[in-house]
């Protein structure tokens, strides 16, 4: 084999590796999007065969994508059960929100010193665009994420930004929070965002950190309260359903 033939063979191998890697990336991104959107619901078991057929890929790239998402804590593997979408417990959510409160507070304090006037102006425009129609839904979630992401980036601390966007906030996306369910709650969030911007305008890192931590604390309390209410409704509904089934059985006899 001459030098040119060897070079062509090496280039061919490199091209094959790139294509295989890109396929795994694509499968990983598709599964991640399905989990974050709720298409694959929390706690649901995954069937490799069905997923491979649905995505039109072999099991090799699929299994590598699953391993990646296990590493990101979006999927979990249990003995004798298989792979499931992570379902965060009430305790998990509480602990993650506690970490978020501290880290976002720190980010906001740093942003008060590091964000430019233009960045703060842009942040205020984000608030202005939505404050006339706050409420629950995808638009609200996207707007709130945009607001907080700008502050995180504005902190100027890349390591802190990575911890929040790739770990803490990423996990919270899996948890479909029901905290913001009323217009009153959404208006309260808008008002707190105004207070955050005011502290950033004053270049007051202490106040900025304090108002952000209070803001996240309110979200944690509301999120956990909403979950508790849902659990209570389920507990009340179960005995009622049992009584209804007994009544039907009596009529049938």
Backbone as JSON, one array per atom type, in Angstrom:
{
  "sequence": "XXXXXXXXXXXXXXXXXXXXXXXXXXXXXXXXXXXXXXXXXXXXXXXXXXXXXXXXXXXXXXXXXXXXXXXXXXXXXXXXXXXXXXXXXXXXXXXXXXXXXXXXXXXXXXXXXXXXXXXXXXXXXXXXXXXXXXXXXXXXXXXXXXXXXXXXXXXXXXXXXXXXXXXXXXXXXXXXXXXXXXXXXXXXXXXXXXXXXXXXXXXXXXXXXXXXXXXXXXXXXXXXXXXXXXXXXXXXXXXXXXXXXXXXXXXXX",
  "N": [[0.86, -1.2, 0.0], [0.68, 2.13, -0.98], [1.73, 5.5, 0.05], [-0.32, 7.38, -0.51], [-2.62, 5.81, -0.75], [-2.8, 4.79, 1.82], [-3.29, 7.16, 3.21], [-5.78, 7.88, 2.16], [-7.3, 5.78, 3.17], [-7.11, 6.22, 5.92], [-8.36, 8.72, 6.09], [-10.91, 7.94, 5.33], [-11.67, 6.33, 7.5], [-11.7, 8.24, 9.53], [-13.77, 9.88, 8.65], [-15.94, 8.13, 8.88], [-16.05, 7.81, 11.65], [-16.76, 10.36, 12.49], [-19.33, 10.59, 11.41], [-20.69, 8.57, 12.83], [-20.45, 9.54, 15.41], [-21.9, 11.93, 15.18], [-24.44, 10.91, 14.77], [-25.04, 9.74, 17.23], [-25.04, 12.06, 18.76], [-27.29, 13.34, 17.65], [-29.36, 11.56, 18.32], [-29.19, 11.68, 21.08], [-29.84, 14.4, 21.55], [-32.46, 14.4, 20.58], [-33.81, 12.65, 22.35], [-33.35, 13.98, 24.75], [-34.77, 16.37, 24.32], [-37.33, 15.31, 24.16], [-37.71, 14.43, 26.76], [-37.5, 16.81, 28.27], [-39.63, 18.24, 27.25], [-41.73, 16.79, 28.09], [-42.77, 14.85, 26.52], [-41.7, 12.32, 26.78], [-42.6, 11.05, 29.67], [-42.02, 11.78, 33.17], [-40.7, 9.16, 35.11], [-41.5, 7.19, 33.34], [-40.97, 4.07, 31.66], [-38.41, 3.09, 29.4], [-38.39, 1.6, 26.21], [-36.01, 0.03, 24.45], [-36.18, -1.21, 21.94], [-38.59, -0.16, 20.81], [-37.96, 2.57, 20.81], [-35.7, 2.61, 19.13], [-36.86, 1.79, 16.73], [-38.7, 3.86, 16.35], [-37.06, 6.11, 16.11], [-35.55, 5.36, 13.99], [-32.99, 4.2, 14.08], [-30.11, 2.13, 14.88], [-29.54, -0.09, 17.7], [-27.08, 0.44, 18.86], [-26.12, 3.29, 18.66], [-28.33, 4.33, 20.05], [-28.12, 3.19, 22.61], [-25.73, 4.37, 23.47], [-26.54, 7.04, 23.55], [-28.44, 6.87, 25.56], [-26.78, 6.21, 27.72], [-25.36, 8.61, 27.94], [-27.41, 10.36, 28.74], [-28.05, 9.24, 31.14], [-25.8, 9.96, 32.53], [-26.29, 12.68, 32.67], [-28.27, 12.74, 34.47], [-30.88, 12.52, 33.62], [-31.99, 10.18, 32.88], [-32.42, 7.01, 34.5], [-31.09, 3.88, 35.55], [-32.35, 0.88, 36.71], [-31.96, -2.13, 38.52], [-33.45, -5.09, 37.31], [-35.59, -3.67, 36.36], [-34.98, -1.77, 34.39], [-34.43, 1.02, 32.17], [-35.52, 4.21, 33.09], [-37.24, 7.37, 32.8], [-36.1, 10.02, 34.75], [-37.72, 10.73, 37.8], [-38.23, 13.31, 39.78], [-38.24, 13.49, 43.29], [-40.22, 14.97, 45.95], [-38.43, 15.78, 47.9], [-36.06, 15.85, 46.41], [-36.61, 18.01, 44.65], [-36.9, 20.11, 46.49], [-34.3, 20.25, 47.58], [-32.76, 20.84, 45.31], [-33.81, 23.34, 44.61], [-33.03, 24.77, 46.85], [-30.27, 24.85, 46.5], [-30.26, 26.23, 44.09], [-31.25, 28.69, 44.96], [-29.12, 29.74, 46.51], [-26.98, 29.79, 44.62], [-28.03, 31.3, 42.46], [-28.52, 33.64, 43.77], [-25.9, 34.43, 44.37], [-24.98, 34.76, 41.74], [-26.55, 36.92, 40.92], [-25.68, 38.92, 42.63], [-23.04, 39.21, 41.72], [-23.62, 40.02, 39.14], [-24.6, 42.56, 39.55], [-22.34, 44.0, 39.76], [-20.95, 43.43, 37.44], [-22.56, 43.41, 35.08], [-23.25, 45.23, 32.11], [-24.56, 48.55, 31.45], [-26.09, 48.45, 29.15], [-26.75, 45.76, 29.03], [-28.4, 45.55, 31.26], [-30.44, 47.23, 30.47], [-31.45, 45.68, 28.35], [-32.37, 43.52, 29.8], [-34.44, 44.69, 31.19], [-36.14, 45.22, 29.07], [-36.91, 42.65, 28.4], [-38.54, 42.08, 30.56], [-40.52, 44.05, 30.24], [-41.75, 43.26, 27.86], [-43.28, 41.12, 28.62], [-44.81, 41.68, 30.88], [-47.41, 42.56, 30.62], [-49.01, 40.43, 30.07], [-48.87, 38.16, 31.89], [-48.7, 34.7, 32.93], [-49.44, 31.15, 33.28], [-47.67, 28.68, 31.38], [-45.99, 27.72, 28.29], [-44.91, 30.03, 27.1], [-44.6, 31.72, 29.29], [-42.74, 30.24, 30.83], [-40.51, 30.25, 29.09], [-39.97, 32.96, 28.95], [-39.35, 33.55, 31.65], [-37.11, 31.93, 32.01], [-35.36, 33.12, 30.18], [-35.0, 35.63, 31.38], [-33.69, 34.97, 33.81], [-31.44, 33.61, 32.83], [-30.02, 35.61, 31.5], [-29.12, 37.13, 33.65], [-27.51, 35.26, 34.96], [-25.49, 34.82, 33.02], [-24.6, 37.42, 32.95], [-23.25, 37.59, 35.32], [-20.62, 37.07, 34.91], [-19.09, 34.99, 35.74], [-17.94, 32.14, 34.63], [-17.76, 29.46, 35.51], [-19.68, 29.32, 37.54], [-21.91, 29.94, 36.01], [-22.04, 27.68, 34.36], [-22.55, 25.67, 36.25], [-25.12, 26.37, 37.07], [-26.71, 26.5, 34.67], [-26.24, 24.06, 33.35], [-26.58, 22.1, 35.24], [-28.15, 22.59, 37.79], [-30.46, 24.29, 36.98], [-31.06, 22.83, 34.73], [-31.89, 20.31, 35.65], [-34.19, 21.11, 36.94], [-35.85, 21.66, 34.83], [-36.83, 19.22, 34.11], [-38.57, 18.66, 36.1], [-41.81, 19.36, 36.03], [-42.92, 22.11, 36.99], [-45.69, 23.29, 38.92], [-46.07, 25.64, 40.12], [-46.63, 28.32, 39.32], [-49.69, 29.17, 38.85], [-51.71, 30.96, 38.81], [-52.88, 34.23, 37.79], [-52.35, 36.15, 39.69], [-50.12, 35.16, 41.08], [-48.23, 35.15, 39.01], [-48.09, 37.91, 38.48], [-46.94, 38.73, 40.84], [-44.43, 37.59, 40.55], [-43.45, 39.12, 38.41], [-43.3, 41.61, 39.66], [-41.3, 41.09, 41.56], [-39.19, 40.63, 39.83], [-38.86, 43.2, 38.88], [-37.86, 44.42, 41.18], [-35.42, 43.14, 41.36], [-34.13, 44.1, 39.06], [-34.0, 46.78, 39.75], [-32.18, 46.72, 41.89], [-29.92, 45.87, 40.52], [-29.55, 48.09, 38.86], [-28.82, 49.98, 40.73], [-26.37, 49.12, 41.31], [-25.89, 47.49, 43.51], [-24.67, 44.94, 45.08], [-25.23, 43.47, 47.4], [-27.96, 43.92, 47.97], [-29.0, 43.01, 45.55], [-28.36, 40.27, 45.58], [-29.87, 39.51, 47.81], [-32.59, 40.06, 47.09], [-32.88, 38.36, 44.93], [-32.5, 35.85, 46.11], [-34.68, 35.79, 47.82], [-36.7, 35.79, 45.95], [-36.32, 33.27, 44.62], [-36.74, 31.65, 46.8], [-39.47, 32.04, 47.32], [-40.5, 30.81, 45.04], [-39.74, 28.18, 45.52], [-41.22, 27.53, 47.83], [-43.84, 27.78, 46.85], [-43.85, 25.88, 44.79], [-43.46, 23.45, 46.16], [-45.66, 23.53, 47.85], [-47.73, 23.35, 46.02], [-47.3, 20.78, 45.04], [-47.81, 19.32, 47.36], [-50.5, 19.85, 47.69], [-51.52, 18.57, 45.43], [-50.84, 15.9, 46.02], [-52.44, 15.52, 48.27], [-54.99, 15.72, 47.17], [-55.0, 13.43, 45.58], [-54.87, 11.46, 47.55], [-57.31, 11.82, 48.8], [-59.03, 11.32, 46.74], [-58.68, 8.62, 46.16], [-59.91, 6.86, 48.25], [-62.55, 7.64, 47.75], [-62.98, 6.73, 45.16], [-62.83, 4.01, 45.65], [-65.08, 3.61, 47.23], [-67.01, 4.23, 45.35], [-66.68, 2.15, 43.52], [-67.5, 0.0, 45.1], [-70.17, 0.59, 45.47], [-71.15, 0.32, 42.87], [-70.69, -2.39, 42.55], [-72.52, -3.46, 44.39], [-74.95, -2.71, 43.25], [-74.81, -4.19, 40.94], [-75.03, -6.76, 41.95]],
  "CA": [[0.0, 0.0, 0.0], [1.5, 3.34, -1.03], [1.38, 6.52, 1.02], [-1.6, 8.01, -0.82], [-3.69, 4.86, -0.43], [-2.89, 4.76, 3.27], [-3.9, 8.41, 3.64], [-7.21, 7.81, 1.83], [-7.93, 4.85, 4.11], [-7.2, 6.91, 7.23], [-9.41, 9.74, 5.97], [-12.19, 7.25, 5.32], [-11.96, 5.93, 8.87], [-12.03, 9.45, 10.29], [-15.11, 10.31, 8.24], [-16.91, 7.21, 9.47], [-16.15, 8.1, 13.08], [-17.49, 11.62, 12.64], [-20.75, 10.34, 11.14], [-21.23, 7.8, 13.94], [-20.53, 10.45, 16.56], [-22.99, 12.85, 14.93], [-25.69, 10.19, 14.94], [-25.25, 9.64, 18.69], [-25.42, 13.41, 19.19], [-28.66, 13.6, 17.21], [-30.27, 10.73, 19.13], [-29.15, 12.24, 22.44], [-30.61, 15.65, 21.54], [-33.89, 14.09, 20.4], [-34.32, 12.08, 23.59], [-33.33, 15.04, 25.75], [-35.89, 17.27, 24.03], [-38.57, 14.59, 24.49], [-37.83, 14.4, 28.22], [-37.73, 18.16, 28.77], [-40.95, 18.71, 26.8], [-42.77, 15.97, 28.69], [-43.19, 13.81, 25.57], [-41.37, 11.15, 27.59], [-43.0, 11.54, 30.98], [-41.21, 11.4, 34.33], [-41.01, 7.85, 35.64], [-41.88, 6.22, 32.3], [-39.94, 3.11, 31.29], [-38.05, 3.17, 27.99], [-38.19, 0.37, 25.45], [-34.97, 0.26, 23.44], [-36.66, -1.66, 20.64], [-39.56, 0.8, 20.31], [-37.26, 3.83, 20.55], [-34.85, 2.43, 17.96], [-37.74, 1.77, 15.56], [-39.3, 5.18, 16.21], [-36.04, 7.06, 15.67], [-34.92, 4.87, 12.77], [-31.56, 3.97, 14.31], [-29.79, 0.84, 15.49], [-29.47, -0.01, 19.16], [-25.77, 0.94, 19.3], [-26.19, 4.73, 18.95], [-29.36, 4.58, 21.05], [-27.59, 2.85, 23.94], [-24.75, 5.4, 23.83], [-27.32, 8.23, 23.9], [-29.03, 6.6, 26.88], [-25.7, 6.33, 28.71], [-25.09, 10.04, 28.13], [-28.5, 10.97, 29.5], [-27.9, 8.75, 32.51], [-24.78, 10.83, 33.12], [-26.88, 13.99, 32.92], [-29.31, 12.52, 35.48], [-32.21, 12.59, 33.04], [-32.44, 8.79, 32.87], [-31.82, 6.19, 35.55], [-31.18, 2.45, 35.3], [-32.62, 0.13, 37.93], [-31.87, -3.58, 38.34], [-34.71, -5.82, 37.09], [-36.63, -2.77, 35.85], [-34.51, -1.18, 33.15], [-34.17, 2.46, 32.14], [-36.69, 5.06, 33.23], [-37.04, 8.82, 32.89], [-35.99, 10.41, 36.16], [-38.86, 11.41, 38.43], [-37.71, 13.96, 40.98], [-39.11, 13.44, 44.46], [-40.43, 16.26, 46.61], [-37.17, 16.09, 48.57], [-35.11, 16.25, 45.36], [-36.95, 19.36, 44.18], [-36.6, 21.05, 47.57], [-32.86, 20.4, 47.7], [-32.26, 21.53, 44.11], [-34.21, 24.74, 44.71], [-32.18, 25.39, 47.87], [-28.99, 25.11, 45.83], [-30.51, 27.29, 43.12], [-31.39, 29.96, 45.69], [-27.78, 30.24, 46.87], [-26.16, 30.07, 43.43], [-28.58, 32.42, 41.69], [-28.28, 34.84, 44.58], [-24.51, 34.8, 44.13], [-24.89, 35.25, 40.35], [-27.18, 38.24, 40.84], [-24.77, 39.84, 43.31], [-21.93, 39.46, 40.8], [-24.15, 40.74, 37.98], [-24.74, 43.97, 39.94], [-21.03, 44.64, 39.55], [-20.35, 43.12, 36.14], [-23.42, 43.64, 33.92], [-23.17, 46.57, 31.54], [-25.84, 49.27, 31.43], [-26.84, 47.95, 27.99], [-27.29, 44.44, 29.41], [-29.51, 45.77, 32.19], [-31.52, 47.76, 29.62], [-32.02, 44.54, 27.63], [-33.09, 42.73, 30.8], [-35.69, 45.4, 31.46], [-36.99, 45.03, 27.89], [-37.48, 41.3, 28.53], [-39.62, 42.21, 31.53], [-41.57, 44.89, 29.65], [-42.44, 42.51, 26.81], [-44.2, 40.09, 29.13], [-45.52, 42.04, 32.1], [-48.81, 42.85, 30.34], [-49.78, 39.2, 29.86], [-48.25, 37.04, 32.61], [-49.54, 33.55, 33.2], [-48.81, 29.86, 33.16], [-47.57, 28.14, 30.04], [-44.66, 27.66, 27.68], [-44.42, 31.39, 26.9], [-44.15, 32.21, 30.59], [-41.53, 29.51, 31.2], [-39.42, 30.72, 28.24], [-39.65, 34.33, 29.37], [-38.7, 33.5, 32.96], [-35.78, 31.34, 31.79], [-34.56, 34.14, 29.51], [-34.68, 36.64, 32.38], [-32.69, 34.46, 34.75], [-30.23, 33.26, 32.1], [-29.28, 36.85, 31.25], [-28.44, 37.51, 34.89], [-26.45, 34.28, 35.19], [-24.4, 35.15, 32.09], [-24.11, 38.73, 33.35], [-22.4, 37.49, 36.52], [-19.24, 37.06, 34.47], [-18.42, 33.82, 36.31], [-18.27, 31.04, 33.72], [-17.95, 28.22, 36.25], [-20.99, 29.44, 38.18], [-22.9, 29.87, 34.94], [-22.13, 26.28, 33.93], [-23.21, 24.92, 37.32], [-26.55, 26.69, 37.09], [-27.43, 26.19, 33.43], [-26.06, 22.67, 32.92], [-26.89, 21.15, 36.3], [-29.29, 22.95, 38.65], [-31.64, 24.68, 36.19], [-31.35, 21.76, 33.77], [-32.68, 19.31, 36.37], [-35.51, 21.67, 37.26], [-36.68, 21.6, 33.63], [-37.47, 17.91, 34.11], [-39.69, 18.77, 37.03], [-42.79, 20.27, 35.44], [-43.45, 22.85, 38.13], [-47.05, 23.83, 38.84], [-46.11, 26.73, 41.1], [-47.29, 29.51, 38.78], [-50.97, 28.7, 38.33], [-52.68, 32.05, 38.78], [-52.39, 35.53, 37.33], [-51.83, 36.87, 40.86], [-48.77, 34.67, 41.33], [-47.4, 35.64, 37.92], [-47.88, 39.35, 38.7], [-45.99, 38.84, 41.94], [-43.12, 37.29, 39.97], [-43.06, 40.3, 37.64], [-42.92, 42.65, 40.63], [-40.0, 40.71, 42.12], [-38.2, 40.87, 38.78], [-38.62, 44.65, 38.88], [-36.99, 44.7, 42.32], [-34.09, 42.64, 41.0], [-33.56, 45.06, 38.12], [-33.7, 48.02, 40.49], [-30.95, 46.5, 42.64], [-28.84, 45.85, 39.54], [-29.37, 49.48, 38.42], [-28.12, 50.7, 41.81], [-25.06, 48.49, 41.46], [-25.86, 47.09, 44.91], [-24.57, 43.48, 45.06], [-25.85, 42.88, 48.6], [-29.4, 43.96, 47.75], [-29.3, 42.16, 44.4], [-28.34, 38.87, 46.04], [-30.97, 39.31, 48.76], [-33.89, 40.0, 46.41], [-32.91, 37.14, 44.11], [-32.69, 34.7, 46.99], [-36.07, 35.81, 48.28], [-37.5, 35.42, 44.77], [-36.22, 31.82, 44.43], [-37.35, 31.04, 47.99], [-40.92, 32.05, 47.1], [-40.79, 29.79, 44.02], [-39.59, 26.87, 46.17], [-42.37, 27.32, 48.73], [-45.05, 27.59, 46.04], [-43.74, 24.62, 44.06], [-43.67, 22.34, 47.09], [-47.05, 23.62, 48.32], [-48.58, 22.85, 44.94], [-47.16, 19.32, 45.03], [-48.48, 18.79, 48.54], [-51.94, 19.93, 47.42], [-51.83, 17.52, 44.47], [-50.78, 14.63, 46.73], [-53.61, 15.44, 49.15], [-56.15, 15.45, 46.32], [-54.93, 12.03, 45.18], [-55.19, 10.65, 48.71], [-58.74, 11.95, 49.05], [-59.76, 10.74, 45.61], [-58.57, 7.16, 46.15], [-61.01, 6.24, 49.0], [-63.82, 7.94, 47.09], [-63.1, 5.82, 44.03], [-63.11, 2.68, 46.18], [-66.5, 3.59, 47.64], [-67.83, 4.23, 44.14], [-66.63, 0.81, 42.95], [-68.32, -0.86, 45.96], [-71.58, 0.91, 45.19], [-71.44, -0.29, 41.57], [-70.74, -3.83, 42.74], [-73.78, -3.77, 45.08], [-76.04, -2.57, 42.26], [-74.68, -5.32, 40.01], [-75.55, -7.97, 42.61]],
  "C": [[0.89, 1.24, 0.0], [0.98, 4.38, -0.06], [0.02, 7.15, 0.77], [-2.77, 7.1, -0.47], [-3.91, 4.79, 1.08], [-3.6, 6.0, 3.79], [-5.4, 8.4, 3.37], [-7.95, 6.89, 2.81], [-8.12, 5.49, 5.48], [-8.31, 7.96, 7.19], [-10.8, 9.11, 5.98], [-12.61, 6.84, 6.72], [-12.38, 7.13, 9.72], [-13.43, 9.93, 9.94], [-16.19, 9.43, 8.83], [-17.12, 7.5, 10.94], [-16.97, 9.37, 13.32], [-18.98, 11.39, 12.43], [-21.4, 9.59, 12.29], [-21.43, 8.69, 15.16], [-21.7, 11.41, 16.4], [-24.34, 12.19, 15.12], [-26.03, 10.06, 16.43], [-25.69, 10.99, 19.24], [-26.88, 13.69, 18.86], [-29.67, 12.83, 18.05], [-30.34, 11.28, 20.56], [-30.01, 13.5, 22.53], [-32.1, 15.39, 21.41], [-34.5, 13.55, 21.67], [-34.38, 13.14, 24.7], [-34.5, 15.99, 25.56], [-37.21, 16.62, 24.41], [-38.8, 14.55, 25.99], [-38.19, 15.78, 28.76], [-39.1, 18.7, 28.38], [-42.09, 17.93, 27.45], [-43.32, 14.91, 27.74], [-42.88, 12.43, 26.15], [-41.58, 11.57, 29.04], [-42.1, 11.01, 32.1], [-41.67, 10.05, 34.87], [-41.34, 6.79, 34.61], [-40.68, 5.34, 31.92], [-39.69, 3.18, 29.79], [-37.88, 1.78, 27.4], [-37.18, 0.66, 24.36], [-35.46, -0.1, 22.04], [-37.61, -0.63, 20.02], [-38.89, 2.13, 19.96], [-36.41, 3.72, 19.28], [-35.7, 2.45, 16.67], [-38.31, 3.16, 15.29], [-38.31, 6.19, 15.64], [-35.34, 6.62, 14.38], [-33.43, 4.66, 12.9], [-31.36, 2.57, 14.88], [-29.65, 1.02, 16.99], [-28.13, 0.54, 19.67], [-25.78, 2.43, 19.63], [-27.21, 5.07, 20.03], [-28.82, 4.31, 22.45], [-26.55, 3.86, 24.41], [-25.46, 6.68, 24.25], [-27.94, 8.06, 25.28], [-27.98, 6.73, 27.97], [-25.37, 7.8, 28.99], [-26.15, 10.69, 29.0], [-28.57, 10.44, 30.93], [-26.88, 9.62, 33.25], [-25.3, 12.21, 33.44], [-28.04, 13.92, 33.92], [-30.73, 12.69, 34.93], [-32.84, 11.2, 32.95], [-31.76, 8.05, 34.0], [-32.07, 4.72, 35.25], [-31.33, 1.73, 36.63], [-32.6, -1.36, 37.63], [-33.27, -4.19, 38.27], [-35.86, -4.94, 36.57], [-36.23, -2.2, 34.49], [-34.29, 0.31, 33.28], [-35.48, 3.23, 32.2], [-36.28, 6.53, 33.17], [-37.04, 9.19, 34.36], [-37.26, 11.11, 36.62], [-38.36, 12.0, 39.74], [-38.72, 13.88, 42.12], [-39.29, 14.84, 45.02], [-39.15, 16.73, 47.3], [-36.12, 16.54, 47.56], [-35.34, 17.69, 44.93], [-36.59, 20.4, 45.23], [-35.1, 21.31, 47.66], [-32.27, 21.15, 46.5], [-32.59, 23.01, 44.16], [-33.42, 25.48, 45.79], [-30.82, 25.75, 47.29], [-29.15, 26.26, 44.84], [-30.61, 28.65, 43.8], [-30.03, 30.57, 46.01], [-26.99, 30.66, 45.63], [-26.7, 31.23, 42.61], [-28.45, 33.73, 42.46], [-26.86, 35.35, 44.36], [-24.34, 35.39, 42.73], [-25.45, 36.67, 40.24], [-26.31, 39.3, 41.51], [-23.59, 40.21, 42.42], [-22.39, 40.29, 39.59], [-24.3, 42.23, 38.29], [-23.44, 44.73, 39.72], [-20.54, 44.5, 38.12], [-21.22, 43.37, 34.92], [-23.27, 45.08, 33.42], [-24.54, 47.24, 31.61], [-26.72, 48.76, 30.29], [-27.47, 46.6, 28.3], [-28.49, 44.59, 30.35], [-30.71, 46.35, 31.44], [-32.23, 46.62, 28.89], [-32.83, 43.66, 28.56], [-34.44, 43.38, 31.11], [-36.65, 45.27, 30.28], [-37.64, 43.65, 27.9], [-38.68, 41.35, 29.46], [-40.8, 42.98, 30.93], [-42.4, 44.13, 28.63], [-43.51, 41.58, 27.39], [-45.11, 40.56, 30.27], [-47.0, 42.33, 31.88], [-49.66, 41.59, 30.16], [-49.14, 38.01, 30.58], [-49.22, 35.9, 32.84], [-48.79, 32.27, 33.0], [-48.73, 29.42, 31.71], [-46.16, 28.21, 29.51], [-44.08, 29.05, 27.49], [-43.86, 31.96, 28.21], [-42.83, 31.56, 30.99], [-40.32, 30.01, 30.4], [-38.98, 32.12, 28.65], [-38.89, 34.34, 30.69], [-37.28, 32.95, 32.83], [-34.86, 32.36, 31.15], [-34.1, 35.19, 30.52], [-33.54, 36.17, 33.28], [-31.37, 34.11, 34.06], [-29.38, 34.5, 31.83], [-28.51, 37.3, 32.49], [-27.28, 36.56, 35.19], [-25.25, 34.57, 34.31], [-23.76, 36.47, 32.5], [-23.24, 38.71, 34.58], [-20.92, 37.52, 36.14], [-18.44, 35.89, 34.99], [-18.82, 32.59, 35.5], [-18.52, 29.73, 34.46], [-19.31, 28.2, 36.95], [-22.1, 29.31, 37.15], [-23.12, 28.43, 34.49], [-22.86, 25.44, 34.98], [-24.72, 25.14, 37.31], [-27.27, 26.21, 35.83], [-27.35, 24.72, 33.05], [-26.42, 21.65, 34.0], [-28.18, 21.53, 37.02], [-30.54, 23.26, 37.83], [-32.04, 23.6, 35.2], [-32.22, 20.69, 34.42], [-34.08, 19.83, 36.65], [-36.43, 21.68, 36.04], [-37.44, 20.28, 33.57], [-38.7, 17.93, 35.01], [-40.66, 19.81, 36.49], [-43.51, 21.01, 36.57], [-44.86, 23.38, 37.88], [-47.21, 25.03, 39.78], [-46.88, 27.94, 40.59], [-48.59, 29.08, 38.12], [-52.0, 29.82, 38.22], [-52.03, 33.33, 38.26], [-51.78, 36.31, 38.5], [-50.39, 36.45, 41.16], [-47.81, 35.2, 40.27], [-47.1, 37.13, 38.06], [-46.89, 39.59, 39.83], [-44.57, 38.57, 41.45], [-42.6, 38.48, 39.19], [-42.58, 41.4, 38.58], [-41.55, 42.34, 41.24], [-38.88, 40.89, 41.09], [-37.87, 42.35, 38.68], [-37.66, 45.03, 40.01], [-35.56, 44.25, 42.05], [-33.4, 43.63, 40.06], [-33.17, 46.35, 38.82], [-32.4, 47.87, 41.27], [-29.74, 46.46, 41.7], [-28.51, 47.27, 39.06], [-28.57, 50.26, 39.46], [-26.71, 50.19, 42.01], [-24.84, 48.08, 42.92], [-25.84, 45.56, 44.98], [-25.26, 42.81, 46.24], [-27.37, 42.81, 48.41], [-29.8, 43.03, 46.6], [-29.34, 40.69, 44.8], [-29.53, 38.58, 46.94], [-32.31, 39.17, 48.06], [-34.0, 38.77, 45.53], [-33.15, 35.91, 44.98], [-34.12, 34.64, 47.52], [-37.01, 35.36, 47.16], [-37.51, 33.9, 44.57], [-36.86, 31.09, 45.61], [-38.87, 30.97, 47.84], [-41.31, 30.96, 46.1], [-40.7, 28.39, 44.63], [-40.8, 26.55, 47.04], [-43.63, 27.02, 47.92], [-45.03, 26.26, 45.3], [-44.04, 23.44, 44.98], [-45.1, 22.34, 47.64], [-48.01, 23.06, 47.28], [-48.51, 21.34, 44.86], [-47.89, 18.68, 46.19], [-49.98, 18.77, 48.32], [-52.36, 18.83, 46.46], [-51.84, 16.15, 45.14], [-52.01, 14.43, 47.61], [-54.86, 15.11, 48.35], [-56.18, 13.99, 45.89], [-55.34, 11.13, 46.33], [-56.69, 10.68, 49.02], [-59.53, 11.23, 47.97], [-59.76, 9.22, 45.65], [-59.67, 6.48, 46.96], [-62.36, 6.47, 48.34], [-64.05, 7.0, 45.91], [-63.43, 4.41, 44.51], [-64.56, 2.57, 46.59], [-67.41, 3.51, 46.43], [-67.84, 2.84, 43.52], [-67.49, -0.15, 43.77], [-69.8, -0.67, 45.68], [-72.02, 0.26, 43.87], [-71.58, -1.79, 41.72], [-72.04, -4.25, 43.42], [-74.94, -3.73, 44.1], [-76.02, -3.77, 41.31], [-75.22, -6.6, 40.61], [-77.06, -7.92, 42.71]]
}
